[in-house]
């Protein structure tokens, strides 16, 4: 199929041409439009979950974020794990360990 056709279909259904191309290619190869299962273990906690905690209180410390995640999402993660995996990626400033010093992560 031509890229122009994918773009036209995409405009009609409100999706990108690459999404249309992927669905059509999956159908051609497997005779199904259902997505294939993802490999690997799903993450217990996402950056979005952590961001929800920070958005509610922007001046929260990393320790308080860990406690908030533990209470709200019933997921136990250490403060260091949250800093390493999520806070740096989100570019969030958090008060670390001592509680008196603020670091830009």
N, C-alpha and C positions, 0 to 999 in steps of 0.2 A: 504494500500500500504506500501511497505517496504521503509525504509530510504535510502537504497542503490539505489532503483529506482529513488527516488527524486533527489539524487545526480547525477545520470547519466543524467536525463532530464535537470538538472541545468547546467551541463557542455555543453550539446548540445545547449541550448538556451542562455547561458551566464548569468544565474541568480543563486542566492544562493538556496540551497535545501529548506530552510525555506520559501522562496518566492513561490517556486513551490508547497510545501505542503499547504500553505495558499490558493493559487488559486484553487487547487484541492478540498480542504475541503469546500471552499465557493461554488464551483460548485455542489458538492454533496448535500450540505444543502439547497441551494436556486436555483439550476439549472441555475445559471448565473455566468459569470466570472467578471462582473462589481463590483467594490468595493462598499461597503455600504457607505452611506453618513456619514460624520463625525458629531459628536454631538458638541454642543457649538458654540459660536460666534467666527468667525475667527478673528485673531489679525490684528489690523490696521497697526502695525509696527513690523517688525521682527528684530532680532539681526543682520541679514544679511544687512538690510537697514542701520542700524547705523554703521556697520563695513565699509560699502562703504564710508561713510563720513569720518571716521577716517583714512582709508587707503589712501585717497587722500591727507590728511594733518595730519601726525602723531602727530604734536605738537599743535593740536587744543584744545581749552578749552571746558569745558562742556557746557558753554553758547553758544559758537559758534556751537557746535554740534547740540544743540536744534534749533538754527536758520537755520542751514544748512538742517536739516530734514524738518523743516517747509517749506523752499523754494523749495527743490528738490522733496519732496514726497507729498507736500500739506497736511501734517499731523501735527496737532498742539499738541505737548507734552511738558510738563514742563521739565526744566533741572533736577529737582529732580527725575521725573519719569524715564528719560533716565539713570540717575545714578543708580537708584534702580533696574531697570529691565534689562538693557543691559550692561552698562559699567562694572559693577561688574562681571557679568557672562562672559564677554569677556576678563576680566583681563586687561582692558585698563587703563592706567594712564591718568588722566585728571586734568586740572587745575580747581579747584572748587571755586565758589563764589568770594573770594577776588581777584583772578586772579594772586596773587603773590605766593601763596603756592601750591605746587604740592603734591598730595596724590596718593599712589598706591591703586587702588580700587580692 
